[in-house]
Amino acid sequence: MARPRKPLLSREKIVDTARALVDAEGLAALSTRRLAAELGVSGPSLYNHFRTKDQLLEAVADSVSARVDLSMFEDGRPWRTALHDWAVSYRAALTEHPNIVPVLAQGPGRRPAGLRLADAVFGAMTAAGWPAAQATSIGALMRYFVMGSALGSFAGGFVDDEAAYDPADYPHLGQAHLLADRQEKVDERAFEAGLQALLDGLAVQFAALGGGGDVVAGNVDTPAGNGS
């Protein structure tokens, strides 16, 4: 029998299939046996690409990080605009793949895309004039905020049964049964409100450092400020 022109398996195909499985059924559904069945191959053939399940999970997590746009840190946008646009792209990637967020929340480890993400944010903030310590804090707080927003839905946590909100017990929840049906709009509006409040606070801190409100991310000619 002639050998196939292309290998039956590739690293990319394995990661894509594993990510789809995690998206559909959660982290607990991912196993070597289940993934091999989804791919139509024998389990041992996966070990040519990933020796352990943890290695595979790391690759799946990094494939999600790789979907986050980083161009805003390179094209001349002010640091505040760059942070806003990056946070929106970051949240979009995570909300599309929420089941992998617990793995991403552990930090970038050795994952290349995750490290590029951290490097881009820190580098842009220090170049715009933030001292290194504050730039580190900004990267951390943005990660907390974005990941927290992707882990669950506030609006989706309310049932759509009006009877569940007896006005005698909950006098201010007369419209709560409508939230689930408007989940995406409510959650996006809440994210944007929180993001703007966070950026407003950072702008006050930056002004106190003597920085201008429109300093461009990546502008290495901007004074870096004092302290670390």
Secondary structure, 3 states (H helix, E strand, C coil): CCCCCCCCCCHHHHHHHHHHHHHHHCHHHCCHHHHHHHHCCCHHHHHHCCCCHHHHHHHHHHHHHCCCCCHHHCCCCEHHHHHHHHHHHHHHHHHHCHHHHHHHCCCCCCCHHHHHHHHHHHHHHHHHCCCHHHHHHHHHHHHHHHHHHHHCCCHHHCCCCHHHCCCCCCCCCCCHHHCHHHHHHHHHHHHHHHHHHHHHHHHHHHHHCCCCCCCECCCCCCCCCCCC
